[in-house]
Amino acid sequence: MRTVWTMGFVAAAALSFCFPDFIVFRFTQAVIWAIALVGLVILCGVSGQFSFAQAGFFGIGGYTAAILAVHTPLSLYWALLLAPLAGYAAGYGLGRIAGGHSLWTQALVSYAFAIAFPQLLRWRWIEPWTGGVQGLYLDFPTPPGGLLSNDRWGFLMALSLLAAGIWLAANLINSRSGRAMTAVRDHDLAAAAQGIRVVQMQAAASGLAGAYVALAGCLSAFQYGFVGPTGYNFALSVQMLFGLVIGGMQSLAGAILGGLFLQFFPDLTAGFGKGLSALLYAVLLIATIVAIPDGMAGALRRLAARLRRQ
């Protein structure tokens, strides 16, 4: 499977040189979605938690990049390190508060965070740093050597980070810590009886999810060159959860499928108008939960197993 994954990423990188920049830009956005969904796979699929806070984490990553570009002389590439650290700190803190409580409590706490984050960006005490309602502008980081266009370099950078993120997530899931998170998901009381520190495990999973989503937000800020409070609203959190369910909540491959879905499915529904487009989204979500509760990744896995038996 490692060989298959490696070949897939190498093929995707090679194919990026066969398409015009505007197509590469769109696939870069799909890769950015996939990075965020890998974090949600760890949070929701592996550790069994629920969150609406991903829009806030996404914004933390975006504003880390923008503040670094506008208010410091540091290279913008430092944001690729600082954004996940800031996202992890926010996610871990939120996990310490909500961890150990019911899913309803986790949903309410994370919902409060998602609602408060855009308002916090407008707070007059930090408005000089965040730009308030006007937001902040930033330039795309200069490609090394100037040999690649911004769009192509952005795709290769995002694809490399996705590959590294999936490798780290796969190793985590198969490690003792990953098995501890799964035990907490399956039965927290039994896990505690085995000596697993439930709240700490849930906080760590929330922190890792925050790191992945913040990294995705940083890359998205690179792509669009702008961050503003209205870009990190509650609808963004719901959109990510939608991609997670469609792709597959417990599958890293599902994160990639969910990223492609979030980027390209709206094109198919745009012709129906805004109202019917939202209705189609709702119908598809209900149908997916009923027909394929493990998402597209699970359906493809069962199909492959059936073909092997034949």
The 8 nearest C-alpha neighbors of each residue, nearest first, counted from 0:
[[1, 3, 2, 4, 5, 6, 7, 169],
 [2, 0, 4, 3, 5, 6, 166, 7],
 [1, 3, 5, 0, 4, 6, 7, 8],
 [4, 2, 0, 6, 1, 5, 7, 8],
 [3, 5, 7, 1, 2, 6, 0, 8],
 [6, 4, 2, 8, 7, 3, 1, 9],
 [7, 5, 9, 3, 4, 8, 10, 2],
 [6, 8, 4, 10, 5, 9, 3, 11],
 [7, 9, 11, 5, 10, 6, 12, 4],
 [10, 8, 6, 12, 11, 7, 5, 13],
 [9, 11, 13, 7, 8, 12, 6, 14],
 [12, 10, 8, 14, 9, 13, 7, 15],
 [13, 11, 9, 15, 10, 14, 8, 155],
 [14, 12, 10, 15, 11, 16, 9, 17],
 [13, 15, 11, 17, 16, 12, 10, 18],
 [14, 16, 12, 13, 17, 18, 23, 11],
 [17, 15, 14, 18, 13, 12, 151, 19],
 [16, 18, 14, 15, 19, 13, 23, 20],
 [19, 17, 16, 15, 22, 23, 20, 14],
 [20, 18, 22, 21, 23, 17, 16, 15],
 [19, 21, 23, 22, 150, 24, 18, 151],
 [20, 22, 24, 23, 19, 25, 150, 18],
 [23, 21, 25, 24, 20, 19, 18, 26],
 [22, 24, 20, 26, 25, 21, 27, 15],
 [25, 23, 21, 27, 22, 150, 26, 20],
 [26, 24, 28, 22, 27, 23, 21, 29],
 [25, 27, 29, 23, 28, 24, 30, 22],
 [28, 26, 154, 24, 30, 25, 29, 23],
 [27, 29, 31, 25, 26, 30, 32, 24],
 [30, 28, 258, 26, 259, 32, 262, 27],
 [29, 31, 33, 27, 28, 32, 26, 258],
 [32, 30, 28, 34, 215, 33, 29, 27],
 [31, 33, 258, 29, 35, 30, 34, 28],
 [32, 34, 258, 255, 30, 36, 254, 31],
 [35, 33, 31, 37, 36, 32, 161, 215],
 [36, 34, 212, 32, 33, 38, 211, 37],
 [35, 37, 39, 33, 254, 38, 34, 40],
 [38, 36, 40, 34, 39, 254, 35, 251],
 [39, 37, 208, 211, 36, 41, 40, 35],
 [38, 40, 42, 36, 41, 37, 43, 208],
 [41, 39, 44, 37, 38, 43, 42, 248],
 [42, 40, 45, 38, 39, 44, 43, 46],
 [41, 43, 39, 46, 204, 40, 205, 48],
 [44, 42, 47, 48, 40, 39, 49, 46],
 [43, 45, 249, 40, 248, 47, 41, 46],
 [44, 46, 41, 181, 47, 43, 42, 180],
 [45, 47, 180, 184, 42, 181, 48, 43],
 [48, 46, 184, 43, 44, 45, 42, 49],
 [49, 47, 43, 46, 42, 102, 50, 105],
 [50, 48, 43, 106, 102, 105, 47, 51],
 [49, 51, 106, 52, 109, 105, 48, 53],
 [50, 52, 109, 110, 236, 53, 106, 113],
 [53, 51, 109, 113, 55, 50, 54, 112],
 [52, 54, 56, 55, 236, 51, 57, 212],
 [55, 53, 236, 57, 231, 56, 52, 235],
 [54, 56, 58, 53, 113, 57, 52, 116],
 [55, 57, 53, 59, 213, 58, 54, 209],
 [58, 56, 216, 213, 54, 212, 60, 55],
 [57, 59, 61, 55, 60, 56, 231, 62],
 [58, 60, 56, 62, 57, 61, 213, 63],
 [61, 59, 213, 217, 216, 82, 63, 58],
 [60, 62, 217, 216, 58, 220, 64, 63],
 [61, 63, 65, 59, 64, 60, 66, 58],
 [62, 64, 60, 66, 61, 65, 82, 59],
 [63, 65, 78, 67, 62, 61, 66, 217],
 [64, 66, 62, 68, 67, 63, 137, 69],
 [67, 65, 69, 63, 68, 70, 64, 62],
 [66, 68, 64, 71, 65, 70, 69, 63],
 [67, 69, 65, 66, 75, 70, 71, 137],
 [70, 68, 66, 67, 71, 65, 137, 135],
 [69, 71, 66, 67, 68, 72, 128, 65],
 [72, 70, 67, 73, 69, 68, 66, 74],
 [71, 73, 74, 70, 68, 67, 69, 75],
 [74, 72, 71, 75, 67, 77, 68, 76],
 [73, 75, 76, 77, 72, 68, 67, 140],
 [74, 76, 77, 78, 68, 140, 73, 67],
 [77, 75, 78, 74, 79, 140, 80, 73],
 [78, 76, 75, 79, 80, 74, 81, 73],
 [77, 79, 81, 64, 76, 80, 82, 75],
 [80, 78, 77, 76, 82, 81, 214, 217],
 [81, 79, 78, 77, 82, 83, 84, 76],
 [80, 82, 78, 84, 83, 79, 85, 77],
 [81, 83, 60, 85, 78, 84, 213, 63],
 [84, 82, 210, 86, 214, 85, 213, 81],
 [85, 83, 87, 81, 86, 82, 88, 210],
 [84, 86, 82, 88, 83, 87, 81, 89],
 [87, 85, 210, 209, 83, 213, 89, 84],
 [86, 88, 206, 210, 209, 90, 84, 85],
 [87, 89, 85, 91, 86, 90, 92, 84],
 [90, 88, 86, 92, 87, 91, 93, 85],
 [91, 89, 206, 209, 205, 87, 93, 92],
 [90, 92, 206, 202, 94, 88, 93, 89],
 [93, 91, 95, 89, 94, 90, 88, 96],
 [92, 94, 90, 96, 91, 95, 89, 97],
 [95, 93, 202, 91, 98, 97, 96, 92],
 [94, 96, 202, 92, 98, 93, 97, 91],
 [97, 95, 93, 94, 98, 92, 108, 202],
 [96, 98, 94, 105, 95, 100, 93, 99],
 [99, 97, 94, 198, 95, 100, 201, 96],
 [98, 100, 198, 97, 197, 101, 201, 95],
 [101, 99, 98, 97, 104, 105, 102, 103],
 [100, 102, 104, 103, 105, 99, 98, 97],
 [101, 103, 105, 104, 106, 49, 48, 100],
 [104, 102, 106, 101, 105, 107, 100, 49],
 [103, 105, 107, 101, 106, 102, 100, 108],
 [106, 104, 102, 97, 108, 103, 107, 109],
 [105, 107, 103, 109, 104, 50, 108, 110],
 [106, 108, 110, 104, 105, 109, 111, 103],
 [109, 107, 111, 105, 110, 106, 104, 112],
 [108, 110, 52, 112, 51, 106, 111, 50],
 [111, 109, 107, 113, 51, 112, 108, 106],
 [110, 112, 114, 108, 109, 113, 115, 107],
 [111, 113, 109, 115, 110, 114, 52, 116],
 [114, 112, 52, 110, 55, 111, 116, 115],
 [115, 113, 111, 112, 116, 110, 233, 117],
 [116, 114, 112, 118, 113, 117, 111, 119],
 [115, 117, 119, 118, 113, 114, 55, 112],
 [118, 116, 228, 120, 119, 115, 231, 114],
 [119, 117, 115, 121, 120, 116, 122, 114],
 [118, 120, 116, 122, 121, 117, 115, 125],
 [119, 121, 117, 118, 122, 131, 129, 228],
 [122, 120, 131, 119, 118, 126, 132, 123],
 [123, 121, 119, 124, 120, 126, 125, 118],
 [122, 124, 126, 125, 121, 127, 131, 120],
 [125, 123, 122, 126, 127, 121, 128, 120],
 [124, 126, 128, 127, 123, 122, 129, 120],
 [125, 127, 131, 123, 129, 130, 128, 121],
 [128, 126, 125, 130, 129, 131, 124, 123],
 [129, 127, 126, 125, 130, 66, 70, 131],
 [130, 128, 126, 131, 127, 120, 134, 125],
 [129, 131, 134, 126, 133, 127, 135, 128],
 [132, 130, 121, 126, 133, 129, 134, 120],
 [131, 133, 134, 121, 228, 130, 227, 120],
 [134, 132, 131, 130, 227, 135, 228, 129],
 [133, 135, 227, 130, 226, 132, 131, 129],
 [136, 134, 226, 130, 225, 65, 227, 129],
 [137, 135, 225, 224, 226, 65, 134, 138],
 [136, 138, 224, 65, 225, 68, 139, 135],
 [139, 137, 224, 140, 136, 221, 68, 141],
 [138, 140, 221, 141, 224, 137, 222, 149],
 [141, 139, 75, 138, 142, 76, 221, 74],
 [140, 142, 139, 143, 145, 149, 144, 138],
 [143, 141, 145, 152, 144, 140, 147, 149],
 [144, 142, 145, 141, 146, 147, 152, 140],
 [143, 145, 146, 142, 147, 141, 148, 152],
 [144, 146, 142, 143, 147, 141, 148, 149],
 [147, 145, 144, 148, 143, 142, 152, 149],
 [148, 146, 145, 152, 151, 142, 149, 144],
 [147, 149, 151, 150, 152, 146, 142, 145],
 [148, 150, 152, 151, 153, 147, 142, 139],
 [151, 149, 153, 24, 148, 152, 20, 154],
 [152, 150, 154, 148, 153, 149, 147, 155],
 [151, 153, 155, 149, 154, 150, 147, 156],
 [154, 152, 150, 156, 151, 155, 149, 157],
 [153, 155, 27, 151, 157, 152, 156, 158],
 [156, 154, 158, 152, 157, 153, 159, 151],
 [155, 157, 153, 159, 154, 158, 152, 160],
 [158, 156, 160, 154, 159, 155, 153, 161],
 [157, 159, 161, 155, 160, 156, 154, 162],
 [160, 158, 162, 156, 161, 157, 155, 163],
 [159, 161, 163, 157, 162, 158, 164, 156],
 [162, 160, 164, 158, 159, 163, 34, 165],
 [161, 163, 159, 165, 160, 164, 158, 166],
 [164, 162, 160, 166, 161, 165, 167, 159],
 [165, 163, 161, 167, 166, 162, 160, 168],
 [164, 166, 168, 162, 167, 163, 169, 161],
 [165, 167, 163, 169, 164, 168, 162, 170],
 [166, 168, 164, 170, 165, 169, 171, 163],
 [167, 169, 171, 165, 170, 166, 164, 172],
 [170, 168, 172, 166, 171, 167, 165, 173],
 [169, 171, 167, 173, 168, 172, 174, 166],
 [170, 172, 168, 174, 177, 169, 173, 167],
 [171, 173, 177, 169, 170, 174, 168, 178],
 [174, 172, 170, 171, 177, 169, 178, 175],
 [175, 173, 171, 177, 176, 172, 170, 178],
 [176, 174, 178, 177, 179, 173, 171, 172],
 [175, 177, 179, 174, 178, 180, 171, 172],
 [178, 176, 172, 180, 174, 179, 171, 175],
 [177, 179, 181, 175, 180, 176, 182, 174],
 [178, 180, 176, 182, 177, 181, 175, 183],
 [181, 179, 46, 177, 183, 178, 182, 200],
 [180, 182, 184, 178, 179, 183, 46, 45],
 [183, 181, 179, 185, 184, 180, 190, 178],
 [182, 184, 187, 180, 181, 186, 190, 185],
 [185, 183, 47, 181, 46, 182, 186, 180],
 [184, 186, 182, 183, 181, 187, 47, 190],
 [187, 185, 183, 189, 188, 184, 182, 190],
 [186, 188, 183, 190, 189, 191, 184, 185],
 [189, 187, 191, 190, 186, 192, 183, 197],
 [188, 190, 192, 191, 186, 187, 193, 182],
 [191, 189, 187, 193, 188, 192, 183, 195],
 [190, 192, 195, 188, 194, 193, 189, 187],
 [191, 193, 189, 190, 194, 188, 195, 187],
 [194, 192, 190, 191, 195, 189, 188, 196],
 [193, 195, 191, 192, 196, 190, 197, 189],
 [196, 194, 191, 190, 197, 193, 179, 192],
 [197, 195, 199, 198, 191, 200, 194, 190],
 [196, 198, 200, 199, 195, 191, 201, 183],
 [199, 197, 98, 201, 99, 200, 196, 202],
 [198, 200, 202, 201, 197, 196, 203, 95],
 [201, 199, 203, 197, 202, 198, 180, 196],
 [200, 202, 204, 198, 203, 199, 98, 94],
 [201, 203, 94, 91, 205, 199, 95, 204],
 [204, 202, 206, 200, 205, 201, 91, 199],
 [205, 203, 201, 207, 206, 42, 202, 208],
 [204, 206, 90, 202, 208, 94, 203, 207],
 [205, 207, 90, 91, 87, 203, 209, 204],
 [208, 206, 210, 204, 209, 205, 87, 203],
 [209, 207, 38, 205, 211, 210, 206, 39],
 [208, 210, 86, 90, 206, 87, 212, 207],
 [211, 209, 83, 86, 87, 207, 213, 208],
 [212, 210, 38, 214, 208, 35, 213, 209],
 [211, 213, 35, 215, 209, 57, 214, 210],
 [214, 212, 60, 57, 216, 56, 86, 210],
 [215, 213, 217, 211, 83, 216, 212, 82],
 [216, 214, 212, 218, 31, 213, 217, 35],
 [217, 215, 57, 60, 61, 213, 219, 214],
 [216, 218, 61, 60, 214, 220, 215, 219],
 [219, 217, 221, 215, 220, 216, 222, 214],
 [218, 220, 216, 222, 221, 217, 215, 223],
 [219, 221, 61, 217, 223, 222, 218, 224],
 [222, 220, 218, 139, 219, 224, 223, 217],
 [223, 221, 219, 220, 224, 218, 139, 153],
 [222, 224, 220, 225, 221, 219, 226, 139],
 [225, 223, 137, 221, 220, 136, 138, 222],
 [224, 226, 136, 223, 135, 220, 137, 227],
 [227, 225, 135, 134, 220, 61, 62, 136],
 [226, 228, 134, 229, 230, 133, 135, 132],
 [229, 227, 117, 230, 231, 120, 132, 134],
 [228, 230, 231, 227, 232, 117, 132, 226],
 [229, 231, 228, 227, 232, 226, 58, 235],
 [232, 230, 54, 229, 58, 228, 235, 55],
 [231, 233, 234, 235, 229, 230, 54, 117],
 [232, 234, 236, 235, 113, 114, 54, 237],
 [235, 233, 237, 236, 232, 238, 231, 54],
 [236, 234, 238, 233, 237, 54, 232, 231],
 [237, 235, 54, 239, 233, 53, 238, 234],
 [236, 238, 240, 234, 239, 235, 241, 233],
 [237, 239, 235, 241, 236, 240, 234, 242],
 [240, 238, 242, 241, 236, 237, 243, 235],
 [241, 239, 243, 237, 242, 238, 244, 236],
 [240, 242, 238, 239, 244, 243, 237, 245],
 [243, 241, 257, 239, 245, 240, 244, 246],
 [244, 242, 240, 246, 241, 248, 245, 247],
 [245, 243, 241, 247, 242, 248, 246, 294],
 [244, 246, 294, 242, 243, 247, 257, 295],
 [247, 245, 253, 257, 294, 295, 256, 243],
 [248, 246, 294, 253, 293, 244, 296, 250],
 [247, 249, 44, 243, 40, 244, 250, 293],
 [250, 248, 44, 247, 40, 45, 251, 293],
 [251, 249, 253, 252, 247, 248, 296, 254],
 [252, 250, 254, 253, 37, 165, 249, 40],
 [251, 253, 250, 254, 255, 296, 256, 246],
 [252, 254, 246, 247, 296, 250, 256, 251],
 [253, 255, 257, 36, 33, 251, 252, 37],
 [256, 254, 33, 258, 252, 253, 257, 259],
 [257, 255, 253, 246, 259, 258, 254, 260],
 [256, 258, 246, 242, 260, 254, 255, 259],
 [259, 257, 33, 32, 29, 255, 261, 260],
 [260, 258, 29, 256, 262, 257, 261, 263],
 [259, 261, 257, 264, 258, 262, 263, 256],
 [262, 260, 258, 259, 263, 242, 264, 257],
 [261, 263, 259, 29, 260, 264, 258, 28],
 [262, 264, 260, 266, 265, 261, 259, 267],
 [263, 265, 260, 266, 267, 261, 262, 268],
 [266, 264, 268, 267, 263, 269, 262, 261],
 [267, 265, 264, 269, 268, 263, 270, 262],
 [268, 266, 264, 265, 269, 270, 263, 271],
 [267, 269, 265, 276, 270, 266, 271, 264],
 [270, 268, 266, 271, 272, 267, 265, 276],
 [269, 271, 268, 272, 267, 266, 276, 273],
 [272, 270, 269, 275, 268, 276, 273, 274],
 [273, 271, 270, 275, 274, 269, 276, 268],
 [272, 274, 276, 275, 277, 271, 269, 268],
 [275, 273, 276, 277, 272, 278, 271, 279],
 [276, 274, 278, 277, 271, 272, 273, 279],
 [275, 277, 273, 279, 268, 274, 278, 271],
 [276, 278, 280, 279, 275, 274, 273, 281],
 [279, 277, 275, 281, 280, 276, 282, 274],
 [280, 278, 282, 276, 281, 277, 283, 275],
 [279, 281, 277, 283, 278, 282, 284, 276],
 [282, 280, 278, 284, 279, 283, 285, 277],
 [283, 281, 279, 285, 284, 280, 286, 278],
 [284, 282, 286, 280, 281, 285, 287, 279],
 [283, 285, 287, 281, 286, 282, 280, 288],
 [286, 284, 288, 282, 287, 283, 289, 281],
 [285, 287, 283, 289, 284, 288, 290, 282],
 [288, 286, 291, 284, 290, 285, 289, 283],
 [287, 289, 292, 285, 286, 291, 290, 284],
 [288, 290, 286, 287, 291, 292, 285, 284],
 [291, 289, 287, 286, 288, 292, 285, 294],
 [290, 292, 287, 294, 293, 288, 289, 298],
 [293, 291, 288, 294, 289, 287, 290, 244],
 [292, 294, 297, 247, 291, 248, 295, 296],
 [295, 293, 247, 245, 246, 291, 297, 296],
 [294, 296, 298, 246, 297, 247, 299, 245],
 [297, 295, 253, 299, 294, 247, 298, 246],
 [298, 296, 293, 300, 294, 295, 299, 301],
 [297, 299, 295, 301, 300, 296, 302, 294],
 [298, 300, 302, 296, 297, 301, 295, 303],
 [299, 301, 297, 303, 298, 302, 296, 304],
 [302, 300, 304, 298, 303, 299, 305, 297],
 [301, 303, 299, 305, 300, 304, 298, 306],
 [302, 304, 306, 300, 305, 301, 299, 307],
 [305, 303, 301, 307, 302, 306, 300, 308],
 [306, 304, 302, 308, 303, 307, 301, 309],
 [305, 307, 303, 309, 308, 304, 302, 301],
 [308, 306, 304, 309, 305, 303, 302, 301],
 [309, 307, 305, 306, 304, 303, 302, 301],
 [308, 306, 307, 305, 304, 303, 302, 301]]
